[in-house]
Amino acid sequence: MKKIASILMTLTLSLVCLTACGGGDDKSTTSYDVNEVLNKISSSVAVADAGDLTEEYLKIAMSFDLTNVKNYAGKVTQNSSQCADQIIVIEAVEGKIDAVKEGLEAYKAGIIKSHELYPSIALDKAKEGRIVVKGNYAVLVIGGDETVDVAEAYKAVDTAIDEAFK
């Protein structure tokens, strides 16, 4: 009887240990609606002279390979010569998030380069811009309150991004 109780106790403990190692909620497989993410971020971060991100803009202005993009949403400034504001949310095709992130980094570098000729708040905002990856989603945010220091303004940006992916 003691042997049976001992075996049952060992099996029960083994099951408890294995269950505890199950991994829990894996953020990398969480699904988000790109429009909801955009709305949550844009409620805290304004884009001056905003227009909607279009497929044409992704292909031509951003030189994006659309075979890497499953879904997207965004607000981009229509006055890119004086402003760098952008909020771009991209859901990558499975296994293509690194390519999407590289595309956003190249696009951000181009914005910085275009504003280096005439340094302004737009250049400072672009340099501080955020590219954040959460699972199969990548976000580029360039923006923030122009009435405060750029680094201070990006605290609100960081908070908005974190809140969008909860």
C-alpha positions in Angstrom: 0.0 0.0 0.0 2.8 2.4 0.9 4.4 1.6 -2.5 1.2 2.4 -4.4 0.8 5.7 -2.4 4.4 6.5 -3.1 4.1 5.9 -6.8 0.8 7.9 -7.0 2.5 10.8 -5.1 5.5 10.7 -7.5 3.2 10.7 -10.6 1.1 13.6 -9.2 4.3 15.7 -8.5 5.6 14.9 -11.9 2.4 16.1 -13.5 2.4 19.3 -11.4 6.0 20.0 -12.4 5.3 19.4 -16.1 2.2 21.6 -16.0 4.2 24.4 -14.4 6.7 24.3 -17.3 4.0 24.7 -19.9 5.1 28.2 -20.9 2.0 30.2 -20.2 0.9 33.0 -22.4 3.4 33.4 -25.3 3.3 37.0 -26.6 4.9 36.0 -29.8 1.7 34.1 -30.9 -0.7 36.8 -29.7 -2.9 38.2 -32.5 -3.6 41.9 -32.7 -5.8 44.0 -35.0 -3.4 46.5 -36.7 -6.1 49.2 -36.8 -6.7 48.8 -33.1 -3.0 49.1 -32.4 -2.8 52.2 -34.6 -5.8 53.8 -32.9 -4.4 53.1 -29.4 -1.0 54.7 -30.4 -2.5 57.6 -32.3 -4.7 58.5 -29.4 -1.5 59.5 -27.5 0.8 60.5 -30.4 -0.4 62.9 -33.0 0.7 62.9 -36.7 0.8 66.3 -38.2 -1.1 66.6 -41.6 -1.9 62.9 -41.3 -3.0 60.7 -44.2 -3.7 57.0 -44.3 -0.9 54.6 -45.1 -1.6 53.0 -48.5 -0.3 50.0 -50.4 1.2 52.5 -52.9 3.0 54.4 -50.2 4.4 51.1 -48.8 5.7 50.1 -52.3 6.9 53.4 -53.6 7.8 55.7 -50.7 9.0 53.0 -48.4 10.3 50.5 -51.0 8.6 47.7 -49.1 8.4 44.1 -50.4 4.7 43.5 -49.9 5.3 39.7 -50.0 6.5 40.2 -46.4 3.4 42.1 -45.3 0.2 40.3 -44.2 -1.6 43.4 -43.0 -0.9 47.0 -42.2 -2.3 50.3 -40.9 -0.8 53.7 -40.5 -0.9 57.4 -40.4 1.9 59.3 -42.3 2.4 63.0 -42.6 1.5 64.6 -45.9 4.1 67.3 -45.4 7.3 65.2 -45.3 9.6 68.1 -46.2 8.9 69.8 -42.9 7.6 67.0 -40.7 8.7 63.4 -40.0 5.6 62.2 -38.1 4.6 58.6 -38.8 2.8 55.7 -37.1 3.1 52.5 -39.0 1.9 49.1 -37.9 2.7 46.0 -39.9 1.8 42.4 -39.4 4.4 40.3 -41.1 3.9 37.2 -43.0 4.9 34.2 -40.8 8.8 34.1 -40.7 9.2 37.5 -42.3 9.3 39.8 -39.3 13.1 40.4 -39.6 12.7 41.5 -43.2 9.8 43.9 -42.1 12.0 45.3 -39.3 14.9 45.9 -41.7 12.5 47.6 -44.1 11.3 50.0 -41.3 14.9 50.6 -40.2 15.9 51.5 -43.8 12.8 53.8 -44.1 13.6 55.5 -40.8 17.3 56.0 -41.9 16.0 57.6 -45.1 13.8 60.0 -43.2 16.7 61.0 -41.0 18.9 61.6 -44.0 16.3 63.7 -45.8 16.0 66.0 -42.7 19.8 66.3 -42.0 20.1 69.0 -44.7 17.8 71.3 -42.7 18.1 70.3 -39.0 14.9 70.9 -37.1 12.6 69.3 -34.6 11.6 66.8 -37.3 15.2 65.6 -37.4 15.3 65.2 -33.7 12.0 63.3 -33.6 13.2 61.0 -36.5 16.4 60.2 -34.7 14.5 59.3 -31.5 11.8 57.3 -33.5 10.9 53.9 -32.2 10.8 50.6 -34.0 9.3 48.0 -31.8 8.7 44.3 -32.7 6.1 42.2 -30.9 5.8 38.7 -32.3 4.8 39.1 -36.0 4.1 42.8 -35.6 6.4 45.7 -36.2 5.7 49.3 -35.3 7.4 52.5 -36.4 6.5 55.7 -34.5 8.0 59.1 -35.2 6.2 61.8 -33.4 5.5 63.3 -30.0 4.7 66.6 -28.4 6.8 69.3 -29.9 6.4 71.6 -26.9 8.7 69.5 -24.7 12.1 68.0 -25.1 12.1 65.2 -27.7 13.4 62.6 -25.3 10.7 63.5 -22.8 8.0 63.4 -25.6 9.0 59.8 -26.4 8.1 58.7 -22.9 4.5 59.1 -24.0 5.3 57.3 -27.3 6.8 54.3 -25.4 3.8 54.1 -23.1 1.4 54.2 -26.0 3.2 51.4 -27.8 3.2 49.3 -24.6 -0.5 49.9 -24.0 -1.3 49.0 -27.6 0.2 45.5 -27.2 -1.5 44.6 -23.9 
